Amino acid sequence: MRKTALSLGLFAAFLANAQSIKTTIDLVNVKDDKVAVTMEFPKMKSGDIKFHFPKTVPGTYSVDDYGRFVEGIKFYDNKGKELAFTKVNDNSYSLKNAQNLSKISYLVNDSFDEEMNTSKHKAVFSPSGTDIEAGKVYMINTHGFIGYIENMQDVPYQLVIQKPTDFYGTTALVDQDKSESTDTYTLANYAKVTDSPLMYTKPDYITFNAGGMDLVLGVYSPTGKYKATDFKDNLEKMVVAQKKFLGDMNTNKKYAIMLYLSGGDGPMVKGFGALEHHESTSVVLPEAMPKDAIDQTITDVVSHEFFHTVNPLKTHSEEIHYFNYADPKMSQHLWMYEGGTEYFANLFQIQEGLINKDEFLKRIGEKITNSKNYNDTMPFTVMSKNVLQDQYKDQYRNVYEKGALLAMCMDIELRKLSNGEMGYRDMIRKLSQRFGENKPFKDDKLIDELVTVTGYSQVKDFYNKYIAGSQPTPYAEYLKMVGVEVRKQETPPIFWFIKDPNQTGYDDKNKALAFDENSALSPFAKSIGFKITDQILALDGKTIDIQKIQELIGYTKTIKEGQDVTVTILRDNAGKKEKMTLKGKAILDKLSMETLQFKANPTPEEMKLQTQWLTGKK
């Protein structure tokens, strides 16, 4: 009986594989940083075929055209003969009378090597990109390696990774063979393929259980500065707090984190952050960061991605559930998917004791300040629905500022209405119970659903005014309800290159000051033709030395209005860095600042609501 059962199991597995798309990624025979991919197909049902690589993928809100990294594509019939095809665009191919299509082969270039060349295309956000460095590391965001045939997205995939025997693959997937030279994974459909990143490198990983969930953390540190064990304690503390915060909203039993630290002689990347998946997240950070800074970033950024397991990965609209990779239709609810998730990533830290109330309030104040760099009257639903279009995409990053603030204000509104019995988290829990991973809601009916699950029609008024409407959100009014006051002050006139000096960064490789691309230029910077993508190498002959940055700041404080100033910059010119000198007369600028603080003597009502807000207790 045991033998028969085993045979039937093998036959079922064989049958499943016969009906699946076998996709092989060769990480052994890598030449010129190009990886060979072959896809073998079951019998076609249609003669006319369209084959696609994604234009964009869920969780990213930009046109990335992953097909542009593919070259040498060939289509074969079941006798090994090449089939004629038409290349429609970077991502799509069309074949006529291809019912005998049996295999596709091609080479994949990585996106990391092209991040600094934006002359033809905006760089792919690093955590959603790909890296191919033979003998060192392979960051395999699968949507950058694997395509699909239109109308066959629901066919299972068998993914085979041919790898160096001394490499380990960090992933949430389960390897189904025992070979040291290949890993084999079975995935239900193309959506699961794109939801399953992998990172292959020489083993540096840890596995442990936190809050009832099995975790694997794999780390690539090019100079060996860091090991996976360095981050275990902080990660464990964070996950336990998150699981407690989410309660029954999170059902994950396993989770994988791929931490890629850039540096050394590796590619120059700039898109630091993370990309969420149902059971994993890919993270890219600079290796030059101090350990405590990486720990804090993991708490802030990785927690954000983990909270996505609730929204939108398991609670979402039809646009996300039936995602069209070739011609994506975007949802109008980024305020909830990204904004609400970012709010959770901060709220859980105060409610679970990872930060104190003053730090939490400081973060809220920074988001209010940062939100002013964007169009405050643009309806969030309009921006979200059209985020891939040029006139809207520059507003996207406001989802992490105003989007989080909208969720905060809705949280306070709900607590006020319910006498503390319901908040934003309760609303999302009820929404997830009403819908779920396999039951999407209609995009234009979400607000009606929120009224249903909360029982408060005022939620719709809030939505129509501040989310779907053009009215700026009155943060001061909502914060006053929880005993917080806004204080305005102006700084003395200062000399700098952007309106908010706090948004200044540093490029370790170029030894230059760099700026957030959404920062507002100062009047001086505008007057000399400075671009926000420029990097500063020197000011009045004083080279940038991060170890002596306070000396540079001190020098800027001595600059007088109208003084002659010379700035040495590095400018991206058609993909090449060009050193230039800009000159002009100094213009000093006043920075108007708003600070938040808890009232010394809040009313009993304000104090009660504040306590409920900061603790999550009713």
Order of alpha helices (4+ residues) and beta strands (2+ residues): alpha-beta-beta-beta-beta-beta-beta-beta-beta-beta-beta-beta-beta-beta-alpha-beta-beta-beta-alpha-beta-beta-beta-alpha-alpha-alpha-alpha-alpha-alpha-alpha-alpha-alpha-alpha-alpha-alpha-beta-beta-beta-alpha-beta-beta-alpha-beta-beta-beta-alpha
